[in-house]
Amino acid sequence: MKFVSPIIVCYTGNKEISASDIRHYHDLVDMNAVRVKWVALQTPLTRVKRTVFGELRLIDIYRTTFKAREKKNSREKVLEKFRNTSLINFNDPLFGEQWYLLNKGQTGSAPDNDINVLPVWKSGITGKGVRISVLDDGIHPQSEEVAQNYDSTSSEDLSFKKSNYNPIPENSHGTYCAAIAAGVANNNVCGVGVAYDAKIGGVRIIDGPVTDAQEAMALIHALEHVDIYTASWGPNDDGKSIAGPGLLAKLAFLKGISEVVPEGKGKCRKTFQGTSAAAPMAAGVIALMLQANPRLTWRDVQHIIIKTSRIPSTGESRWSVNAAGHHYHLKIGFGILDTAKMVAEALTWKFVKPLHLWTTPAITQTKFILPYKSTIIRLLVKKSFMSTQRIDSLESVSASVNIIHPRCSKLEIFLISPSGTISQILTKRPLDTDNFRIPYWEFTSLHFWGEDPNGLWTLKISNHEGEHKGMVDYFSLSLMGTEL
Ligand SMILES: [Ca+2]
């Protein structure tokens, strides 16, 4: 029997969900049925409580890894060090308000919604020896919150204004980002950076119009020197623009793929949040991982993030689990970074196998997109097609499509893997009234991470308006992943 209405499968107990369970429920659902709008498994997923994981397990891993250095220390001695709260008695006046570092419910949110970084600091990992570059509107090097960690080698002015890297005083976006990643601790100023002993530089790029070439130069500036680039900018996020990196910036990403994760006293900013703050926060966490294990590559970092992230207690529903067992969410991704878990993984990490890339031949047959209907295109992937670039375990998947429709804003696009994992790659965009074409656009999804690509893929374009007809005449998949 097939279900033909929206389904949410709920688990309220502690039952573990296996990949075959997920496939079973997807098999019960007729994905082509017009009335099925969304299918998601709501599951009690792994939430690692800090008391279970945090300190004690990290201590054990830490002691094993640093045996030579720490062998004189008994477990009790190390434990004592971890319990030494004086290490985190910062004198920085805003530390208590940095809910993302230590959430005691000060913002009214659930207390566990933080990046669980304290056990890592107590272990002595604070970002020493790691260099971060903030690609933004520059950094004020004299800012007390970053001065001690400021690194001029990582810094450059690519805005062609050549004013000694110094942004004009009112431009402090880059400095705020720097303070979040690597603000100085215990200097009686502002708060504490995630990697407060890391070195931080700034490439000034976004004071004015930016070209593809400038973006490209920024992304590889001092490449041999910089460990992490962080960029809190991108195409206009206004709900109506379709834009991405240009060709040169793409090439720079490929060249520099080490890891790009797309003020003075009294000038601290308490309300610097949202996605601008999220990227430097992640850069700080990755700096801590790199101090723990400097040999990690950008792909190792991604693997560790996906393996260890946890579901935040925000009450957001619509979490799903893919066939490899990873939970994911359209807006929240894989969840909150858990720094203690990530560093523990980094210390004992087995490096990932070489990356394989394979692009399927395109399907170029024209299909109409009819009013209030869904258009389905299927594409078969077989390992025997892949020759030397065999992929058994996916990392990212990019779907390239060419769509012409008078109201592209009313289209939703879903990519569904052979295992039945659904990734929404385009949402409705009420503000977009201009675009009548999605021109050979590449939508990338990480939601299939760890899955086997072998089998029938489905592209589903859902048209939510009733007057116009459109068409799609190009669909191909680029798969990235590893052989098992
Ligand atoms: Ca400080």
Residues whose N, C-alpha, C, O or C-beta is under 5 A from the ligand:
A	BS01	CA	D92 V184 A185 N186 N187 V189 C190 G191 V192
